[in-house]
Amino acid sequence: MTSTRDNELGAYSEQGQEALLSLSQLALDGMEQGVCVYDPGNRIVLVNRRYVELFGMSADIVRLGTSYRDVLAHSMARGNIPADELDTLYASRIALISAGKPFQTRQTLSSGLVITLELKPLPAGGWMTICDDVSRLARLETELQLQTERSQHALAHMSHGLIMYDADARVVVCNERFLQFYDLDPDVVKPGVAHSTAIDHWLSRGNRADMSGEEFRDARINDVRTRSPKTLLVTRHDGRKVQAVSRFMPDGGWVTVHEDVTERLQHEETLKQQNLILDAALENMAHGLAFYDGDMRLRVCNSTYREIYRLSPEESKPGTHLSELIERSIANGAFSSEYSPQQILEAARARIESNDSSPMRRRMTNDTIVSVRYCALPEGGFVATYEDITEREHAVEELSEQYRRFDAALNNMSQGLCMLDASLRVIVCNRRYIEMYGLSPEIVKPGVSMREIMEHSCDLGIHPNTTAAKLYADYVERLREGEHTLHRHLSDGRIIKLNHKRMEHGGWVVTYEDVTERHKAQARVAHMARHDSLTDLPNRTLFREKMGEGLNQVAIAGGAMAVLCFDLDNFKTVNDRLGHAAGDRLLRWVAARLKENAGEHDTVARLGGDEFAVLQRGPQPQSAERLARRLVEIIGHPPPLESQSIHVGVSVGIAIAPDHGLDADELMKCADLALYQAKAKGRGAFQLFEPGMEEQARSRHALEHDLRGALEASQFHLVFQPQVRLDTTELTGFEALLRWKHPSRGFVSPAEFIPIAEENGLIVPIGEWVLRTACATAAAWPEVTVAVNLSPVQFRSRGLVAMVTSALAEAGLPPQRLELEVTETALLDDSEATIGILHQLRALGVRVSLDDFGVGYSSLSYLRKFPFDRIKIDRSFVGTLGESPESVAIVRTIASLGSVLGVETTAEGVETVEQLDFVRECGCTAVQGYYFGKPCPASEVGLTIKTLNAIRRVA
C-alpha cells in the first residue's frame, strides 16, 4: 500500500514538475524581454520565444542543447553580426563570463532593431542573457540629441538675439547674435550673471531706450517682479531699432528675443504712406470700385461707387449685402429695372461663378450709362468696377460717323491705298488704287491675294518685260527686308511710287502715288544742277566731270584732248549799254555758235559770266587751233542787238593733254595762262599754252607784288612831253607821263605795269598821285597846260570829280590849264556814266580830250554826246603814213572831222619833218612827238620851254 502510494506520489510529482516547467516556459514566452540560459558548458538549457524573435533566428536551431558559438554563427548568418567579427566577439564574451563578471552591451540588428544585452553568470554555474528591445528609446535618445544639436545650431545661427534668465534673474544662456546686436562683452554677459549687471553693461555700450538709463533699469526690474510680458522698442548704439519681446516661463525664469526691426519699421512707414496713396487713389478714381467677400457682403468701396448708386456712407458700410445695396440704390432712384433686386443678384452670382467678367450696361435715371464688371478673386469674393461710359458711347457713335467719313476719304484720296494681312491678302483698298492700275473691282476686293492681283495686272499688260511669277517673287523678297519704297515703271510711261509700312499686329499698309511729273521735275532739277540755266550748256561741275572722263581715256587709250577757254572781249560794255537782257541774248548767241562749230563728241560748257570752254578730242593742236580761229572770226562779227551794232570779240586759251598734263586743275591753269596771253595780244586772238607762260605768270605776279609797294616807296616819277600848235609852232602845253624806276628791275615800261595796275585797282591811288603831282608841278610853269591821262578804272571809282577839284585847289592851278585825256575804252565801259562825269569836269573849267582815237571800237556817237576839246590821233597811224594807205585815209578823215566839229586835232608820234608836213597838210592843228622833244623830267621843263620858244622865233 505504501509502496503503491509512493509510486502514485512519485508519478504525481513528476507530472507536477512538468506542469510547473510548462507554466514557467509559458511565462517566459509571454515576456517582453528575450531570455536565454546556458549551462557551464555554454549550451542552452532554457530559451524563450522573444529571444528567438528579437534576433530573427530559427527556433529549430536556437533550442535546448545548442551551443553559444552556434547561436552566434546563426545570428551572423542572419546579418546581425559581421562575419569578420564572429571569433573576436565569441572569445571576448566567453572571457568575461568565465571571469564571473556581468556586463551590458547594445547591438543594432539587421532588422533595424536596437537591443540591449545583459549577460549574467549564475551561482550554480552557467550564465544567462536577457535581451530588451530599446529601439524606441534609442530613437528618442537620437532625436533628443538631434533636437539638442538643432537647438544649439538654431540658437547660434538665428537672426534674432536671445537671452534667457532663470527664476533668480540670472543669465542661463544668450546667443552670439544677442552679444553682437548690442556690442556686449561675452566675459561680462555670460551664464550666472545677474539681470541688473547685464542691464548696466547694456547701457554702458551706448544702447538706449526712450527713457533715462535709471528709469529703464527700474522699469525692467519691475517687469520681472510683476511677471508682465513686455514688448519694448530700444535703440542700438549704432542708431538701429530693435524690438525686445519678453516671455515668462512657468519655472519663474523668462526669455527675451531681440529683433532688428529697422527695415521693418521703415517698410511699415512706407506701407503706411502707400496705403494713404492707395486710399487717395481709390477715392480719386474715375471708376466706381467695390470689394465683396465670398458671402457677397461689401468689404470696401469708394465714393464714386456711392455717387453712382446714390448711397450714403451709412447705407454702404462694410458688411452690407449686395442685395441690400441693390434695393437701396433702386429705392434712392439711382436706376430703375424691369428685374427684381433678387433677379439682379442671381444674375451677378451666375457671372461670378462662371468667371464671366464681360461688361453689363446699366442705364441710370440721369441718362448716364454705366458699365458693370464682376471679377472673381482667387481667394474668394469678387471685385466690381462701375465705369461711366456715357462719353464712350457717344464716342462710339462719333467713331461710326468717322468710319463713314474715313470710307469717303479713303475713296476720294489722291493716293492709292491697300492694306494687306500677314498672308498678303487684301484687307481693304480704295477706289484710287484700282483706277490707278486699271484693275477690275470684281477681282480686287477683300480676301484676294497679291499674287492674284499681279497675275491680273500682268494680263492687262501693265508691267512690261516681266511675268507675274517673277514680279511676285521679287515683291515677297523685298518685303522680307522690312519697310521699303519701290517704284513701278508702267507700260504707259507712268511711274508709281509704292511705300510699304508694317502694321502693329502684322501685315502691311501700302500707298500708291503717281510720281511721274515729280520724277520729270527731279530730272529737270538734276539737269539744271549740271547745266547752265541761260544757255543749257553743261556748267562748271559737269564740265569738270567730262574733263576727268576725257583725261582718263587719254591716260588709258592714248590720243589727245584739248581744253579751249573762251572769254568775251568788251562784254561788260554790252551789258551796261544795252542792259542785261541784251547781254543774255548775246551769251545765248555765243553758246549756239560754239555748239554749231564744235564736234559731235566735243563738250561745250559755260563756266560762268562770259567764260566758256570746250573739250575737244582729235589731232592736236591742229584741231583746237582750227576751231579757235573759226570762232574768233565768227564771234568777232555778232549781229546787232536792240537795233544797235555791238563790238565784241573773243579771246581763246588752249591747253593740250597729255602734252601739258593729265591733271584737270593743271590743264585748266595752263588754258587760263594761254587765255591771258591771248588777251595781252590785244584781244580777239587765240593762244596755245607754252611752258614759258608759267614763268611769265610768275614774273607778272612778282611785278604785281612790287607794284603794290612802289607808290609808298616813292619809286614813281613823272616826265613831260611838249605839245605844239602847227600853224604857229607855239608851245601849248605838256603831257604828263608816268615812269617807274624799280630799285632792282630798273625802268619798267608803262605798257607792262599799267595794265596790271588797272586789273588790281592800284591805278586809282597811282592815278591820283599822278594828277596831284602834275598839277603841283604845272603851277610853277608859264601859262601852258598840263595833260593827264585818266584810266577807265578811275571813272568806275567814286569821287573822281572831287579828287580833281581837290588837286587843283591844293596846287593853285587854274582849271583851264588842266587837260584830262580819256580813252575810248573808258567810254565803252559805261558811256552814259562816264560822259556824265566828263560834263561835271567840264563844268569845273577843265579841258577834256579824246585820246588814241581810231583805235579799238571808235564811235562817232561819242563825239555827238560830248563836245571834246581835242581829238588825239594815235601814233600807230602817224608812224605808218608812208606805208599804209589806210593810215593816210584815217588821219585825213579824223582831221577833217575835227575841222567840221570845231575840235582841235593832235597827231601823236611825229618824229620826222615828212610826218610833220603830212599831218599839217591833212589839217591837224597840233602835234606831239620826238620831233619837238622827248619826255623830260620836271627839272628840265624850263629848258624845253626856252628851246621851243627860240625855235618858234627863228621860224
Buried (B, 14 or more C-beta within 10 A) or exposed (E): EEEEEEEEEEEEEEEEEEEEEEEEBEEBBEBEBBBBBBBBEBBBBBBBBBBBBBBBBEEEBBEEEBEBEBBBBBBBEBEBBEEEEBEEBBEEBBEBBEEEEEEEEEBEBEBEBBBBBBBBBEEEEBBBBBBBBBBEEBEEEEEEEEEEEEEEEEBEEBEBBBBBBBEEBBBBBBBBBBBEBBEBEEEBBBEEBEBEBBBEBBBEBEBBBEEEBEEBBEEBBEBBEEEEEBEBEBBBEEEBBBBBBBEBEEEEBBBBBBBBBBEEBEEEEEEEEEEEEEEEEBEEBEBBBBBBBEEBBBEBBBBBBBEBBBBEEEBBEEEBBBBBBBBBBBEBEBBEEEEEBEEBBEEBBEBBEEEEBEEBEBEBEEEBBBBBBBEBEEEEBBBBBBBBBBEEBEEEEEEEEEEEEEEEEBBEBEBBBBBBBEEBBBBBBBBBBBEBBEBEEEBBEEEBBBBBBBBBBBEEEBBEEEEBEEBBEEBEEBBEEEEEEEEBBBEEEBBBBBBBEEEEEEBBBBBBBBBBEEBEEEEEEEEEEBBBEEBBBBBBEBBBBBBEEBBEBBEEEEBBBBBBBBBBBBBBBBBBBBEEEBBEBBBBBBBEBBBEBBBEEBBBBBBEEBBBBBBBBBEBBEBBBBBBEEBBEBBBEBEEBEEEEBBBBBBBBBBBBBBBBBEBEEBBBBBBBBBBBBBBEEBBBBBBBBEEBEEBBEEBEEBBEBBBEBBEEEBBEBBBBBBBBBEEBBBBBBBBBBBBEBEEBEEBEBEBBBBBBBEEEBBBEBBBBBBBBBBBBBBEBEEBBBBBBBBBBBBBBEEBBEBBBBBBEEBEBBBEBBBBBBBBBBBBBBBEBBBEBBBBBBEEEBBBBBBBBBBBBBBEEBBEBBEBBBBBBBBBBBBBBEEEEEBBEBBBEBBEBBBEBEBBBBBBBBBBEEBBEBBBEBBBBBBBBEBBBEBBEBEBBEEBBEBBBEBBEEE
